[in-house]
Amino acid sequence: MKTLTYTLLPKSMLDLKAEGMPFWSTWWETELFAREKARAITIEIPAEFPKETLNITGDDAVRFNHILSAPEYAQIIWLHYQATKEYLYGYYWSWTSSRSSAGGLVFLGGFASGGALVHGRGPSHSDSTLGVALSRQGVVPSVPLSSSSSLDLGRLENHITDVSKKVDHLTELMERHFK
């Protein structure tokens, strides 16, 4: 299975909008999840939307281990668009782990002329274009700085080697899990 990899930064959906990411609606801007920051992680997602997840309810979606938050999925959509000038997964939507103030699960995707669509629905909602953009995730650790606030290249090289070994190990575990 072909995958796409993105490294996320701790940004909120409001941060993404300020950077120029277009959103079709504005209702979500006053929601708590709009200010929630994405985790600093590297995400690997399938290049094709996992159609086996279509038509599942929000209740079923939150049972998946690797469901993304709204700011994480929004950032992936934005990074993909900036890199390719194409909308990730076209008109498919993905449930997220975020909730609206009304208690509904947030889902986004399916693009209109004004940008990404953001909706919140009850956990029993399902649709033939709504599923889960499953991911493989790994933490991206912060880079240690020396006391002079410049990069200590020796420590950085050791840090990168350690992270590389952890990523290789996680990749091996996830490949077994996703088979």
N, C-alpha and C positions, 0 to 999 in steps of 0.2 A: 504494500500500500504506500503510495506517494504521500509525503507529509510536507507541511510548511512549518518553519520555525521562526518565532518572533521573540525578542527580548523586550519585556515590558518594564516600564519605569513607574515609580509611585506617583501616578497622575490620576486625577478625578475626571469624570465626564465633563465637568465645568472647565477644567484645564484644557481638555481636548477641544471643546467648543471655542475657547479663547484662542487656541492655536489655529483655528480655521476648520475644524471638522464640522461639516454640515449635519444638522439634525432637522427632521421634518416638523417635529412638534416641540413645544416648550413646557408642557405640563410637568415634566420630570425635574425641571431646574430648581424647584423648591423642595424636592424630596431629599431625604437624608442620603440615599444611595448616590445622589448626584455629586456629593462632596466626599464620598468614600474614595480612598486611594486604592489603585491597583497594587498588588504585591509586586515587588521587584523579582520577577521570575522569568525564566525562559520557557516558552510554551511551544509545544509541538502539536499541531492539529492536522487532521486528514486534509489532503488537497481537495477531496470531494466531500460534500456534506454527507454524513452518515445516515443514509435513508432509512436504515433499520430503526432509527430513533424517531422517525416522523409519526405523528398522530398520538404520541404519548402525552399523558397529562402532566401537569406541573408536579403533582404528588409523586409520579413515577420518576420524573426528571431529577428531583432532588435526591433520589436514592443512588444516583451515579456517583462514583468516587471523585471524578475529575470534572465537575461542573464549575464553570467560571462565574465570577461576579460580573455585574453589569459593567463596571469600569474596566475590567480586564477584557471582556469581549469587545467593548467599544474601542479600546485601544488596538486590539488585533485588527478590527475592521478598518480603522484609520491607517495603521501601518501598512496593511495590505493595499489599501487604495493609493497611498502615497507611492508605494513601490511599483504598482502595476497599472494604476488608473482604472482598475476594475473593482467592482463590489464583490467582496468575499461571499461566496455561496449564492450569488444572485438574489433570488427572491425568497430564499429560505430564512426562517427565523430560528433563533436559539433561545431556549429557556436559560436563565441565569440563576445563581443562588441568591440574588438580591431581592428584597421585598419593597413594595411601595408602602406608603403610610396607610393605605386602605387595607393592607395585609396581603395583597395579591403578589404573585411572583412576577418579576420583571422579565420580559423577553425583548430582544431586539434583532434587527436585521431587515430583510425585505425593504429595499430602498425605493423611495419616492423621489420625484424631481427635486424636492427640497433637502434631501439627505436621508440619513439613517432614521428608521422608525423605532420608537421606544414605546412599549405598551406594558401594562400590568393587568393581570387577570387572575381569577381564582384558581386554586390548585387543581380543580377538576376540568379545567378548559383543555381542549385538544384541537388540533387542526392538521390538515394534510400537508401544510407547508411549515409546520412548527415541530422542532425536534431538539436535540442537544448537540452542540459542537464539542464533542469530547476532546480532551487534551491530555498530553503527557507533560508534566511540569517538573521543573527543577529550580531550586533557589539560586539566585544570582547573588553571591555574597558581596558585601562592600569591599572596596580595595583599601588595604591598610596604608596609611600615610605616615611618613616620618615626621618628627617634631618640627621640621622646617617647612611643613606643608607642601613639599614637593614629593613626587613619587620615589620611593626607595625601590630601585629596579631589582635588586636581589630578592627582597621580600615579595615583590610583585611576581617575579618569575616563579618562586616557590609556591605562592598562592595560586597562580594559574595552573601549575602542575597538579596541586592538590585538588582543585576544582575539576580539572580535566579527568582525573581518576574517578572522582565522585560521579561526574556526568556519564562516563563510560559504564560504571556500575549501575546507575539508575537506568540507562538506556537498555542494558542487558535485562534487568528486571522487568521493565515495561514491555520490551519485545515479547518476553514470555507471557506477560499478562494480556497483551492485545492479540495474541495468536488465536 
